[in-house]
Amino acid sequence: MREFEFDMALSAQKTQAIYEGQARYILVETDRGLKLQLPAVNFYKYVTADGIKGRFRVKIDADNKFIEMGKA
């Protein structure tokens, strides 16, 4: 298992497009410079009126499959 951290700051407008299903994935860049394509559904619980903001940690397995994500 590997862990990566990243910061996210999406506006309410961009978050609404994701929440409405217009985007299935969100591309993020980790602190190490690695780009990860994560399912948008994993961000739903972090949506606020201001969008999605915060520091996150994602865990993936040896086959690069998503395990879990949470606030760091």
N, CA, C and O of each residue as an XYZ file, in Angstrom:
288
protein
N       0.843     -1.180      0.000
C       0.000      0.000      0.000
C       0.888      1.243      0.000
O       1.921      1.293      0.667
N       0.456      2.239     -0.764
C       1.166      3.512     -0.803
C       0.193      4.629     -0.444
O      -1.008      4.535     -0.694
N       0.741      5.691      0.150
C      -0.061      6.858      0.530
C       0.502      8.091     -0.143
O       1.715      8.245     -0.284
N      -0.401      8.968     -0.556
C      -0.023     10.233     -1.167
C      -0.867     11.341     -0.564
O      -2.026     11.126     -0.209
N      -0.287     12.523     -0.450
C      -1.023     13.680      0.055
C      -1.061     14.771     -0.998
O      -0.155     14.902     -1.821
N      -2.139     15.554     -0.951
C      -2.296     16.667     -1.888
C      -3.240     17.702     -1.303
O      -4.065     17.396     -0.442
N      -3.107     18.918     -1.778
C      -4.013     20.006     -1.413
C      -5.029     20.179     -2.525
O      -4.718     19.981     -3.700
N      -6.249     20.550     -2.149
C      -7.281     20.779     -3.151
C      -8.036     22.058     -2.811
O      -8.360     22.322     -1.653
N      -8.303     22.832     -3.834
C      -9.120     24.042     -3.698
C      -9.924     24.198     -4.975
O      -9.449     24.771     -5.955
N     -11.149     23.681     -4.955
C     -12.046     23.805     -6.095
C     -13.174     24.772     -5.743
O     -13.743     24.709     -4.653
N     -13.481     25.648     -6.662
C     -14.550     26.619     -6.441
C     -15.901     25.920     -6.356
O     -16.040     24.763     -6.754
N     -16.880     26.624     -5.841
C     -18.236     26.076     -5.742
C     -18.773     25.741     -7.128
O     -19.469     24.739     -7.296
N     -18.458     26.567     -8.118
C     -18.939     26.333     -9.485
C     -18.368     25.034    -10.065
O     -19.105     24.238    -10.647
N     -17.071     24.823     -9.909
C     -16.465     23.591    -10.413
C     -16.953     22.378     -9.627
O     -17.147     21.300    -10.189
N     -17.145     22.561     -8.343
C     -17.619     21.464     -7.507
C     -19.029     21.063     -7.909
O     -19.360     19.877     -7.900
N     -19.853     22.020     -8.255
C     -21.225     21.716     -8.664
C     -21.236     20.855     -9.920
O     -22.035     19.925    -10.024
N     -20.364     21.153    -10.868
C     -20.278     20.349    -12.089
C     -19.898     18.905    -11.763
O     -20.411     17.970    -12.378
N     -19.014     18.730    -10.813
C     -18.606     17.390    -10.398
C     -19.767     16.690     -9.702
O     -20.061     15.529     -9.985
N     -20.418     17.395     -8.798
C     -21.508     16.819     -8.022
C     -22.688     16.432     -8.908
O     -23.401     15.474     -8.610
N     -22.894     17.170     -9.992
C     -23.985     16.876    -10.922
C     -23.651     15.731    -11.873
O     -24.481     15.350    -12.698
N     -22.450     15.184    -11.766
C     -22.080     14.049    -12.588
C     -21.461     14.403    -13.925
O     -21.275     13.520    -14.762
N     -21.134     15.672    -14.154
C     -20.524     16.087    -15.413
C     -19.070     15.649    -15.494
O     -18.498     15.601    -16.583
N     -18.474     15.333    -14.370
C     -17.096     14.834    -14.333
C     -17.078     13.587    -13.456
O     -17.567     13.604    -12.327
N     -16.519     12.524    -13.976
C     -16.463     11.272    -13.220
C     -15.168     11.142    -12.438
O     -15.097     10.395    -11.462
N     -14.144     11.873    -12.867
C     -12.833     11.795    -12.230
C     -12.267     13.180    -11.970
O     -12.603     14.143    -12.659
N     -11.406     13.265    -10.969
C     -10.691     14.503    -10.655
C      -9.208     14.189    -10.727
O      -8.737     13.229    -10.116
N      -8.477     14.999    -11.472
C      -7.032     14.828    -11.593
C      -6.361     15.706    -10.546
O      -6.591     16.914    -10.500
N      -5.532     15.096     -9.706
C      -4.829     15.834     -8.656
C      -3.333     15.601     -8.808
O      -2.901     14.602     -9.383
N      -2.559     16.528     -8.289
C      -1.112     16.361     -8.257
C      -0.680     16.254     -6.806
O      -0.967     17.129     -5.990
N       0.014     15.168     -6.498
C       0.447     14.923     -5.129
C       1.649     15.801     -4.781
O       2.241     16.441     -5.650
N       1.991     15.816     -3.508
C       3.160     16.560     -3.044
C       4.439     16.099     -3.733
O       5.389     16.871     -3.870
N       4.462     14.856     -4.160
C       5.644     14.298     -4.832
C       5.644     14.546     -6.338
O       6.562     14.118     -7.038
N       4.623     15.231     -6.836
C       4.550     15.542     -8.255
C       3.866     14.475     -9.094
O       3.819     14.598    -10.318
N       3.338     13.436     -8.469
C       2.631     12.377     -9.174
C       1.203     12.827     -9.450
O       0.555     13.406     -8.578
N       0.710     12.566    -10.651
C      -0.670     12.905    -10.982
C      -1.531     11.670    -10.818
O      -1.224     10.601    -11.346
N      -2.620     11.838    -10.073
C      -3.562     10.753     -9.828
C      -4.933     11.136    -10.351
O      -5.385     12.265    -10.161
N      -5.586     10.207    -11.001
C      -6.961     10.400    -11.459
C      -7.855      9.649    -10.483
O      -7.851      8.419    -10.444
N      -8.617     10.395     -9.699
C      -9.439      9.800     -8.641
C     -10.919      9.913     -8.973
O     -11.342     10.918     -9.544
N     -11.716      8.906     -8.630
C     -13.156      8.978     -8.847
C     -13.759     10.170     -8.092
O     -13.506     10.353     -6.902
N     -14.546     10.963     -8.790
C     -15.144     12.164     -8.196
C     -16.048     11.828     -7.013
O     -16.182     12.631     -6.090
N     -16.659     10.667     -7.031
C     -17.574     10.273     -5.955
C     -16.877     10.286     -4.592
O     -17.534     10.485     -3.570
N     -15.572     10.079     -4.563
C     -14.836     10.073     -3.298
C     -14.724     11.454     -2.660
O     -14.348     11.565     -1.493
N     -15.041     12.492     -3.400
C     -14.963     13.853     -2.885
C     -16.319     14.384     -2.414
O     -16.371     15.438     -1.780
N     -17.404     13.689     -2.705
C     -18.740     14.195     -2.397
C     -18.911     14.604     -0.943
O     -19.516     15.637     -0.656
N     -18.384     13.805     -0.026
C     -18.615     14.110      1.389
C     -17.824     15.332      1.868
O     -18.020     15.791      2.994
N     -16.932     15.863      1.022
C     -16.143     17.033      1.384
C     -16.664     18.320      0.732
O     -16.048     19.377      0.863
N     -17.787     18.229      0.039
C     -18.370     19.392     -0.631
C     -19.028     20.309      0.386
O     -19.816     19.866      1.221
N     -18.695     21.593      0.307
C     -19.343     22.618      1.133
C     -19.898     23.689      0.201
O     -19.742     23.591     -1.016
N     -20.527     24.683      0.748
C     -21.052     25.789     -0.060
C     -19.937     26.538     -0.790
O     -20.183     27.182     -1.810
N     -18.715     26.454     -0.269
C     -17.570     27.125     -0.894
C     -16.840     26.245     -1.895
O     -15.914     26.720     -2.552
N     -17.218     24.997     -2.033
C     -16.543     24.072     -2.938
C     -15.868     22.963     -2.157
O     -16.375     22.510     -1.131
N     -14.721     22.531     -2.652
C     -13.931     21.511     -1.960
C     -12.571     22.115     -1.659
O     -11.838     22.512     -2.566
N     -12.245     22.181     -0.390
C     -10.967     22.757      0.020
C     -10.380     21.911      1.136
O     -11.100     21.420      2.005
N      -9.071     21.749      1.102
C      -8.428     21.033      2.192
C      -7.220     20.243      1.741
O      -6.808     20.282      0.582
N      -6.681     19.537      2.689
C      -5.531     18.669      2.452
C      -6.024     17.233      2.591
O      -6.710     16.891      3.554
N      -5.669     16.406      1.624
C      -6.185     15.048      1.569
C      -5.057     14.025      1.491
O      -3.945     14.321      1.054
N      -5.383     12.813      1.930
C      -4.464     11.684      1.836
C      -5.218     10.555      1.139
O      -6.349     10.231      1.501
N      -4.579      9.964      0.139
C      -5.187      8.851     -0.584
C      -4.281      7.631     -0.439
O      -3.056      7.745     -0.440
N      -4.907      6.469     -0.314
C      -4.175      5.211     -0.221
C      -4.517      4.372     -1.448
O      -5.682      4.252     -1.828
N      -3.476      3.790     -2.065
C      -3.676      2.908     -3.207
C      -2.896      1.622     -2.966
O      -1.917      1.607     -2.219
N      -3.341      0.539     -3.610
C      -2.663     -0.741     -3.408
C      -1.520     -0.912     -4.410
O      -1.233     -0.010     -5.197
N      -0.880     -2.068     -4.372
C       0.274     -2.343     -5.231
C      -0.091     -2.346     -6.712
O       0.778     -2.162     -7.564
N      -1.376     -2.554     -7.025
C      -1.844     -2.533     -8.413
C      -2.395     -1.168     -8.814
O      -3.061     -1.036     -9.841
N      -2.113     -0.155     -7.998
C      -2.571      1.226     -8.226
C      -4.093      1.356     -8.183
O      -4.663      2.226     -8.842
N      -4.734      0.513     -7.425
C      -6.189      0.586     -7.225
C      -6.485      1.394     -5.967
O      -5.807      1.255     -4.949
N      -7.488      2.221     -6.052
C      -7.919      3.069     -4.945
C      -8.349      2.209     -3.759
O      -9.103      1.249     -3.915
N      -7.852      2.574     -2.556
C      -8.274      1.919     -1.319
C      -9.180      2.850     -0.531
O     -10.332      2.516     -0.252
N      -8.651      4.037     -0.167
C      -9.444      4.993      0.605
C      -8.830      6.381      0.512
O      -7.675      6.555      0.123
N      -9.649      7.366      0.884
C      -9.201      8.743      0.897
C      -9.819      9.445      2.093
O     -10.945      9.139      2.484
N      -9.087     10.382      2.672
C      -9.606     11.145      3.783
C      -8.850     12.448      3.931
O      -7.882     12.705      3.214
N      -9.293     13.256      4.854
C      -8.597     14.510      5.156
C      -7.291     14.187      5.848
O      -7.236     13.313      6.713
N      -6.248     14.887      5.471
C      -4.922     14.663      6.076
C      -4.758     15.526      7.308
O      -3.713     15.483      7.958
